[in-house]
Amino acid sequence: MNHLKVKDNDHLYRDVNTGAIINTDRSSFEKYKKSKQKFQSMEQDLDYVKSEISEIKFLLKQIVKSNDSNS
C-alpha cells in the first residue's frame, strides 16, 4: 500500500494505486458523521412540521367551508 501525503494537510493521504484520498483523522470524521446525522434529523423534523401545517390548513379550510354553507 503506497500512500503519498497530501500537501498542506497532515491527515490526508493519496493512495498511489487507486488515487483515493484517505483521511486518517478519525475524530474529525466522527464529528462530521454526527453533524450530518443531526442535520438529517432536523430536515426530517422540518418535513414533519410542514406536513402538520398542511393538515391544519386543510382542516381550517373545511371548517370555513362548513360555516359558509351553514350561513
C-alpha positions as a Markdown table, in Angstrom:
| # | Residue | x | y | z |
|---|---|---|---|---|
| 1 | Met | 0.0 | 0.0 | 0.0 |
| 2 | Asn | 1.7 | 3.2 | -1.2 |
| 3 | His | 0.4 | 6.5 | 0.2 |
| 4 | Leu | 1.6 | 10.0 | -0.5 |
| 5 | Lys | 0.9 | 12.8 | 1.9 |
| 6 | Val | -1.4 | 15.5 | 0.6 |
| 7 | Lys | 0.2 | 18.9 | 0.5 |
| 8 | Asp | -0.7 | 21.3 | 3.4 |
| 9 | Asn | -2.8 | 18.6 | 5.2 |
| 10 | Asp | -1.5 | 16.4 | 8.0 |
| 11 | His | -4.4 | 13.9 | 7.9 |
| 12 | Leu | -4.9 | 13.3 | 4.2 |
| 13 | Tyr | -3.0 | 10.8 | 2.1 |
| 14 | Arg | -3.4 | 9.7 | -1.5 |
| 15 | Asp | -3.4 | 6.0 | -2.4 |
| 16 | Val | -1.0 | 5.8 | -5.3 |
| 17 | Asn | -2.7 | 2.8 | -6.8 |
| 18 | Thr | -6.3 | 4.0 | -6.8 |
| 19 | Gly | -5.9 | 7.8 | -6.5 |
| 20 | Ala | -8.3 | 7.7 | -3.5 |
| 21 | Ile | -7.9 | 10.3 | -0.7 |
| 22 | Ile | -7.6 | 8.7 | 2.7 |
| 23 | Asn | -8.4 | 10.7 | 5.9 |
| 24 | Thr | -6.5 | 9.5 | 8.9 |
| 25 | Asp | -8.2 | 11.9 | 11.4 |
| 26 | Arg | -10.9 | 9.7 | 12.9 |
| 27 | Ser | -12.1 | 12.3 | 15.4 |
| 28 | Ser | -12.9 | 14.8 | 12.6 |
| 29 | Phe | -14.6 | 12.1 | 10.6 |
| 30 | Glu | -16.8 | 11.1 | 13.6 |
| 31 | Lys | -17.6 | 14.7 | 14.2 |
| 32 | Tyr | -18.6 | 15.1 | 10.6 |
| 33 | Lys | -20.8 | 12.0 | 10.8 |
| 34 | Lys | -22.6 | 13.3 | 13.9 |
| 35 | Ser | -23.1 | 16.7 | 12.3 |
| 36 | Lys | -24.6 | 15.1 | 9.2 |
| 37 | Gln | -26.9 | 12.9 | 11.3 |
| 38 | Lys | -28.1 | 15.9 | 13.2 |
| 39 | Phe | -28.8 | 17.8 | 10.0 |
| 40 | Gln | -30.7 | 14.9 | 8.6 |
| 41 | Ser | -32.7 | 14.7 | 11.8 |
| 42 | Met | -33.5 | 18.4 | 11.6 |
| 43 | Glu | -34.6 | 18.0 | 8.0 |
| 44 | Gln | -37.0 | 15.2 | 9.0 |
| 45 | Asp | -38.4 | 17.3 | 11.8 |
| 46 | Leu | -38.9 | 20.2 | 9.4 |
| 47 | Asp | -40.7 | 17.9 | 6.9 |
| 48 | Tyr | -42.9 | 16.7 | 9.7 |
| 49 | Val | -43.8 | 20.2 | 10.8 |
| 50 | Lys | -44.6 | 21.2 | 7.2 |
| 51 | Ser | -46.9 | 18.2 | 6.9 |
| 52 | Glu | -48.7 | 19.1 | 10.2 |
| 53 | Ile | -49.1 | 22.7 | 9.0 |
| 54 | Ser | -50.6 | 21.5 | 5.7 |
| 55 | Glu | -53.1 | 19.3 | 7.6 |
| 56 | Ile | -54.1 | 22.2 | 9.9 |
| 57 | Lys | -54.6 | 24.4 | 6.8 |
| 58 | Phe | -56.8 | 21.7 | 5.3 |
| 59 | Leu | -58.9 | 21.4 | 8.4 |
| 60 | Leu | -59.3 | 25.1 | 8.8 |
| 61 | Lys | -60.5 | 25.4 | 5.2 |
| 62 | Gln | -63.0 | 22.6 | 5.9 |
| 63 | Ile | -64.3 | 24.5 | 8.9 |
| 64 | Val | -64.6 | 27.7 | 7.0 |
| 65 | Lys | -66.4 | 25.9 | 4.2 |
| 66 | Ser | -68.8 | 24.2 | 6.6 |
| 67 | Asn | -69.5 | 27.6 | 8.3 |
| 68 | Asp | -70.2 | 29.2 | 4.9 |
| 69 | Ser | -72.6 | 26.5 | 3.9 |
| 70 | Asn | -74.5 | 26.8 | 7.2 |
| 71 | Ser | -75.0 | 30.5 | 6.8 |
